[in-house]
Structures are given as C-alpha cells and as structure tokens.
C-alpha cells in the first residue's frame, strides 16, 4: 500500500489555527514541522519505490514519524 503524504493540519484538525500561528511565529515548532514533512516525504518516496528502502527501514521511518507526532501533540497542548 502506498503511503499518502500527510500534513500536520490533517493529523491535528482541531488545532489548524494554532499550527498556522506556530509555523509563522515559533522557530522550534517550525523545526518540528520541517522534520515531520521530511519524514513523511521519505516514507512516501520509499513506499512508492522512488527511493528503494527495506521494509525494516520503512518501518523505522514510520516509528520515527509517530514519535515525532507525539512530540508535536505535546508541544501543541502546551501552547494551547
């Protein structure tokens, strides 16, 4: 199954306004968002076969993305 790229506002639909504000004004959150986008794109390219990777590597990337989503969720909770 091919991975469909995801955006933070899709992962946290109730916090779209906060995400937009933090992306504009918060350097730490900007870094987290960029890390998320990079991981998500890497997973998409690996799943699509554009960037061949072992199943273990893809699973590792997915686990890393989930951990980052947990970090982002905690960051959003602290800022709301």
C-alpha positions in Angstrom: 0.0 0.0 0.0 1.4 3.4 -1.0 1.7 6.0 1.7 -0.3 9.2 1.1 1.6 12.2 2.4 0.0 13.8 5.4 0.1 17.4 6.6 0.1 18.4 10.3 -3.3 20.1 10.0 -4.7 16.7 8.9 -3.1 15.0 11.9 -4.5 17.7 14.2 -7.6 19.1 12.6 -8.9 20.8 15.7 -5.6 22.8 16.0 -5.3 24.2 12.5 -5.2 27.8 13.6 -2.6 27.1 16.3 -0.5 25.2 13.8 -0.6 28.1 11.3 0.4 30.6 14.0 3.2 28.5 15.3 4.5 27.8 11.8 4.7 31.5 11.3 6.0 32.7 14.7 7.7 29.8 16.5 11.2 28.6 15.4 11.1 25.5 17.5 7.7 24.5 16.0 8.9 25.3 12.5 11.8 22.8 13.1 9.4 20.2 14.3 7.1 20.8 11.3 10.0 20.6 8.9 11.2 17.3 10.5 7.7 15.9 10.1 7.4 16.9 6.5 10.8 15.4 5.7 10.0 12.1 7.4 6.6 12.0 5.7 8.1 12.6 2.3 10.8 9.9 2.9 8.1 7.4 3.8 6.1 8.4 0.7 9.0 8.0 -1.6 10.1 4.7 -0.1 6.6 3.3 -0.3 6.2 4.4 -3.9 9.5 2.8 -4.8 11.1 6.2 -5.8 13.7 5.7 -3.1 14.2 1.9 -2.5 14.3 1.0 1.1 14.0 -2.2 3.1 10.8 -2.9 4.9 12.7 -2.5 8.1 13.9 0.9 7.1 10.4 2.0 6.2 9.0 0.7 9.5 11.8 2.6 11.3 10.8 5.8 9.5 7.2 5.3 10.4 8.0 4.7 14.0 10.2 7.9 14.0 7.3 9.8 12.5 4.9 8.5 15.1 7.3 9.6 17.9 7.6 13.0 16.3 3.8 13.3 16.2 3.7 12.5 19.9 6.2 15.3 20.4 4.2 17.7 18.3 1.0 16.8 20.1 2.6 17.6 23.4 4.0 20.9 22.0 0.6 21.9 20.7 -1.0 21.0 24.1 1.5 23.2 25.9 0.9 26.1 23.5 -2.9 26.0 23.5 
